[in-house]
Amino acid sequence: MEINMGRWSGTRPPPPCLALLLAELLATLFQVAHGAAPLGFHFTHSTYNATVYENSAARTYVNSQTRMGITLSDLSWDIKYRIVSGDDEGFFKAEEVVIADFCFLRIRTKGGNSAILNREIQDNYLLIVKGSVRGEDLEAWTKVNIQVLDMNDLRPLFSPTTYSVTIAESTPLRTSIAQVTATDADIGSNGEFYYYFKSKVDLFSVHPTSGVISLSGRLNYDEKNRYDLEILAVDRGMKLYGNNGVSSTAKLYVHIERINEHAPTISVVTHIPFPSDKEPTYAVVNIDDLDEGANGEIESVSIVAGDPLEQFFLIKEGKWMNEYKIKERKPIDWDSFPYGYNLTLQAKDKGSPQKFSAVKLVHIASPKKETIPLKFEKEAYDVSISEFSPPGVVVAVVKLMPEPLGVEYRISPGEGAENFKINPITGLITTARSLKIIEKDLYELEVCTNKGDDLKAHVTIRLEDANDHTPEFQQPSYSSFVNESVPVGFSVLAVSAVDKDRGENGYITYSIASLNSLPFIINQFTGVISTSEELDFESSPESYRFIVRASDWGSPYRHESEVNVTIYIGNVNDNKPLFEKVACQGVISSDFPVGGHITAVSAIDIDELELVKYKIISGNELGIFYLNPDSGVLQLKKSLINSGIKNSNFGLKITATDGENFADAMFVNISVVHGKVSSKTFSCRETRVAQRLAEKLLKKAKANVKLNLEDGFLDYYSVNRQAPHFDKTFPTDVMVSEDLPVGATILRIKAYDADSGFNGRVVYTISDGNADSRFNIDIETGVLKVLMPLDREKTDLYILNITIYDLGNPQKSAWRLLTVTVGDANDNKPIFLQDSYSVNILESTGISTEIIQVEARDKDLGSNGEVTYSVLTDTQQFAINSSTGVVYVADQLDRETKANYTLKIEARDKAESGHQQFSVVPLKVFLDDVNDCSPAFIPSSYNVKVLEDLPVGTVIAWLETHDPDLGLGGQVRYSLVNDYNGRFEIDKASGAIRLSKELDYEKQQFYNLTVRAKDKGRPVSLSSVSFVEVEVVDVNENLYAPYFPDFAVIGSVKENSRIGTSVLQVVARDEDSGRDGEIQYSIRDGSGLGRFSIDEETGVIYTADVLDRETTKSYWLTVYATDHGVVPLYATIEVYIEVEDVNDNAPLTSEPIYYPSVMENSPKDVSVIQIQAQDPDSSTNEKLAYRITSGNPQNFFAINPKTDCVWLASCSCLRCPIHQKWT
């Protein structure tokens, strides 16, 4: 290691200087011991970045924007560079070049048979370079990162090279249908390439950089269904290098098909069904498919998710073709799913290939959560009605709340349900027949509707007992037999009656209803009939027929019933026969013939139970006589002649018997005489028995007559003789207002019945004409009231059949017709004939033109039903005739400004009192197009920047116009007014502007195209003009970078040169022409940055500041030569400028004041101090001379004029005790 000792070499330095040198040496040795580069020997940077182009020729040097190398701290160093690592292939060689105080590291490619750099294989090399000093142990290392720059040595390649795409015939213009892809392994601008069609294509365009192929014309499947396109990928550099043939080709086959282009789309309208719906619908699903034919037909719609329990299904029903409804497959437990279901639907069509719709999420909300549940006003109805109620009496009104439209009420079949009927519309339950509490006193009805089987109301009807039953005997008549011999008080029979009423209404007492006295009485509580006196069959009637009356204790009237009771008197054999004549005497001749009738006896038995038998008790011992036992005829049994009978007188004792009792004997004395007797002469004494019998029979007959007369007696109290009748004040018609409140009294109907008791009590009912249950009549008072709200517009006339019944048995009735006329009230608003109106008119329709007439009708009468019209919408374009409803145009129309209007039309009645009623209907006015608008360019003008190297056929702009007209009036065709000699062309349908010739920036930078857009309107087409400014953008044709003939130059300038002094000129060359070859110089780096300037055009370097060689004796500058290319290229050169010395500085000592000391009595020539002095000027530094100019009058000291050392010249006068000081 060499240390420059300066001018002290070869001489002994003074002690302070030696100490400094030793310290510096130790620090250097320490760095060496620890492997560090020695102080002053090192590369300017630890890492350098350099570049070199691939495929570079041999001996091509790498470029670096910074100086690579080592500054020569010692100009005697002989430095060598060597690549230690990073160059395994041996591409590079390191060289050293010394300029002034810097040893440059220059790396170049090797020559000979070395391989050529290829960026695509390796684009970066990191070299480790070692620098060393020959003959000395000095080393330094650095890294050089060499970036291999790209050269355009590869062409683009397609992958794949064949493409095929199928598009629909209806594909819109500008639609991207395919994309071809090519790659170029080069990078930067070298890897850029353009796509374009090999031959001219009108229907398609290819984007020059993305490779996206778009549709630029209308397709027609019938004209052509396949297009074979060839696309080229051409390197942009080819044009610059003059070789247009190097490219890559791909083929695109475009198939045109009428394909299943559109997938089905699903639209859903959810619906919350009524809980009473039997088959609830939860949503209506409509499927649309824009395709035609089978491609547009829907094969199915499915629930693909959200229904794991399969509780829903889709059914195709409805008036539209592809309308489906979501229904439940089985009852859903909504309590388990309070938030409903999220069903996912998907539809598929019948096209080929089959397409599926996007899934549609449908939320099925729980009906319990979002709807008001239907229920009856009451869960149970409990009513009581009188047992007197005739058919048609109001029982109850059942209602659903809220009452849905179309609800129908019905009574479920059941026990007793046939006794009632219900109005299916109003829910009014009435009696269908007369009711009897004895049959059933409690009715349980179940009312259901057509809105769900689970909606039911229970109606309990209790019959209030009324005294509507008469006591009923258990037999239609009673009869009994009793002997006349029974004692008084004997119970003959018991009658029994039952009253089906309850309480006192059913409590019965009995009585005998007879005008004659009878030998009988009846127990009023038990109905037992007993004798009240002795009976005599012979003097009394053989039977007693009388009426027994049973009466209840009802209120206000009693019911009675009667029954016939017949008591037959049994005849007892309690009388003996009585002879009518007794003590008979007579004469017969002795020749009286045998068998002849002598006389007859007669006895009467009042009992008349048996025939009287006769018998001779005595006097006929000889058997002469025969008494017929039945007839009582006495005959001769034996002849008296020759009878030997001596006695001529016979005395016969005869008796009569009824079989049980014998009559008192009577005597018949017969005298026999001889000779002829003229006649039978018998005489008897009359007993008057027959007369007494006749008198008794007469008495009995009279008693029977009285009984028979009583049979014809009528009980006027119990017989219902009269029918009820209406009072004379009964009106034939009555007028009521339709706004009469429920419960209001209309009138009281009066009726009478002349009968007494229940037979004369009248009940009222409406038996017919009350079909919609609007009226009710009190069954007892006859007050007619409003039961349900009236509506004249539904029914303005009722003919009610008012029927009255009495409570007699049999029941009698009468009826009258009552006409109820419902008067108008303003309770209806005007109703339009349609829910909405719409009309189509031309936008050119003139002012005051009538376009439509709306009509509303008010069901009310008079002023309540008169309608006036007005437009509520704030519009100036339309107005309405307030009387006729005719809507007309009131101002100019413009469809393009507003295509349709929704007007709110109000219809209001003219009610003179109370609130007026009104309704509003929307009127949609659709304006039909008229070709009144020119196509408008969007934007109004275009500015397009186009690279000058774009290939022919490239679309440089898509024009867009807006023509709000419809149909042909909105179809636009484009044309170019000027095409600059065919350099541009435009697609008439799509508005795509293409290059038809190549551009050249250097020839023309701007083109102003005039474009016309014209619609196809009839009869007149409209057009507009726009301008397209095409700016040609210069592309990088800067092929060659500037270069300097040397990598470094040396110059010099005196330090006293004025600012602006020319130092030297650097010159670079550029092989490009034009501005790409124009060079501009600049100083961008170096130690002299700011001290020097350079002329941008000439490269002459000037001083820019005052120079001082004593401060800085040299400068390095990095000068750039940059061309004016689009992508500027540059070269650098290192400039070394040495500042030449001028003697412009005085010498200076190292210290302004020195403080040496010397011992007294020191000998002569003792060194006192060495003065150090330097002259900044390098040319005079070795010519310094030293001398003492003052302060040494005794000449004690002397100085060497060359070595600047002061020593003691004489010391004889120096004394120690005395302090001496010299200056």
C-alpha angles and dihedrals in degrees: 000000000000121000116192105227093186117208093344093076111123096014132087110256121221116259099261092052091048093054091054092050092050092052092052091049093051092051091051093049090049092055091048091049090055096049098255124138112264118261109278096014110093142102117270089242133021090224131028129195118214137168137211131174121246116250089029116165122250118285093025111152122224118241125233129178090215130056110262116208147055128298111236106239085173115037090206093067115118102205125195126191126209133178104237100181145346096066103086093152092051096237097143141053127196120223133181126220121182118211116174108307096348131081107206121216107220121184121193139171115266123250131223121050096340118141119263121248113256116191092195088062099039125357101179138047125186109202125193108212124193123205121198139170116238111240094011135082095244122128137166134178135206140171123240115197107200116196113202107221123218125255121195094251100132133066126221117266128205120228110215104017096202127056132181129189135173119211134179121256089236095057108142122243117271091025113147105235103173145351127219119204130208130169134207118200090211117094137224116006089343089065094050119106141163132237120216140149118269090224132023114285123185103182096052138042131197124211106237096224108024098041091226111153114212133188112252101169142042117274124222116191092196093055098044132350101184136045124191109204128186116207123195125207106204124186110241090223092062092076091049092050092045098246113117097165100073106094144116126246132214129182125223120194112200114196118197115209140166088234134171090274104167129055117218116269123214126215120182134195111192121215132196107215127213113262088236095058111118094209104022119204114214100182142001113225122199121192121203128188119179093204122099131235119000090345088066097044118101116231098187148334118219140186100235099175143006098052107081092156092051093232096148135056137181120238125188108232138125136083095286124079099237100032119129132180128214110225136169119261092203136000111294124224096225091179087070091049105038092160094050130231133302104215121190115212129194130180130199129198131218094245128121114270091028115237129207125211123238110269114267122211113216122187113212105200122211110259089216091058103044105028134065105246117241114242140152119265086249130021089218132018119207116189137163126210133183119261086229090067111127123209114295098035114145112250105172144321117235121196139180115230116243090020109221124213116269095020116158124194125211138171113241114236112263146123110318094001091120089067091069138048132199132211101238092211103041101028092232112156116206135172115269096195142000113291129220122203090209089063096045130341098188128046124192112199127184116207119198135174140214089253097081140328091241092063105089137149125203117220118194113196118192121194114223108217115246127182090257098130128078119214109270121212114225090231129041089229140357130223134174140175123226131175117241088234097067116119125248113279093032111151106238101180144326125237120205131196131182127210113200091206120099133241117357089345087070099038110111136204125186133219138169111245105206135133092207129065113259131197087237139079131190131220103238094214103037101031092228112153116208136172118268098188139013118290127227118189094194096053102028133060114284088232137019117218114188140147126256114202124208115200129187124214094237126148140261087006133013123236116221135185132186136211132192115245120193121190116190117207113223116221113231121201094245099134128072121220116271123208115233090214132024138182096038122184131185149150130238129181121249091243092057106147121252110256093022120143109254101174140312133239124209131197128182124214110198092201089064089197098125137015114266115247122206127215137178106231098186144347096063099081090133093053094237094139135050121207113198103228094211105039099028092230113153114214138179109255101180130032116256093212115093088359093126090227108150098186114083097189125071125190112197121193109206131185135184127216135189088206094269109038126042124217122234107275120258127202129230115192114198122189120199116211132180115242137037119319115205098214142350107273116190124153125195137178115249116235096191090226093138092053092052089048091051092051091052092049091050091054090050091049092052091053091052091051091056091051091049091051090053090055088068094053115116124213102224092187096061101036117091097223103159133056118221118260136197123251117258089245091067105129122224092215140010133195122222131176116243091230092061105132124245110272095027115141116242100182143317118250117212125207136167141199121199092210120099129240119001090342087068099040113107130209125190133219141161103240099178144002096052095101096146094042097242097140139048132186126206106242093217106033099032092227109158112213140175108262100177132015114285123231116191091190090063098037123003099172132045125184104199122195103219107198125189126197133190121218095236128121113269089031117231128201145183134194141201132187117241117195112211113195115198111218121215125262125179094257099126129076120215111273121209116229089236132038088228139000131217134181135180119217135167115263086232092062109137128241116275092023111143111232107174143349120226120198132198127184127206115204091208121097133243117355089347088066100040112107132209123189133217139167112242095185115095100241137137095196100071140034136177136222103243094215105038101030091232111154116209139178113268102176142016116295130214120184092195090059094043122359099193141012130211108206124190108221117196124205113194129180124229100236109169095205132034124009120335116235123226143171135197129218129186118240114197114202114195117196114218115217127260118188095251101128128080118220109270119212116230104239103018091234136013135225115197129183113206127187109236093230097056110133123251112270095035115140105235097178141011112214118211129194134183118216108173091196117106133231117003089349089065097044109101131201122195132214138171117239090197125017100178096246094319096310091128134033133185131213106237094214105038101030092232112157112211134189110247095176134030120268127227120198092198091058102040130000102184137040124185109204122195112212126191123203115196128181125217096236121151137257088003125023121208129214142185136195132228135179127231115199109203114198114196110220117213113238126211107278091156098124101162131050121220115261137197120220089230132031092223139018134194128222139165139208133182116253094235093056117131122248109274095034112151111243105175143318128244119200128197129185132215123196092207121098130227120014090335085070096045111107130210121193127213140166110231106160145014140086090282094058104136094014093078137034133199133215106245093218106033101033092229111152117218134186112258099183142027111282126216117188090195088061099037121002098188143017137205120212130189108212122196124206107199126181126217098245123138085253100031119223124202146187131204135214129189114231122199114198120187118202109223117223126249122187097250102130134076120225116266129205118229091241129031091217129022124202107199123164134205133193118250115251088027112161123249121279094029109153110242104178142334115232114217116208134165137187113216089214106092093208095059101034095099094045097066117136124195129209138159108247101180146356097056104089093147090047092233091148135048133188131211105240092216106031097041090225118143118208138172110273098180130005105176093108098045114110127185102215092051114073111226130187130186129193 
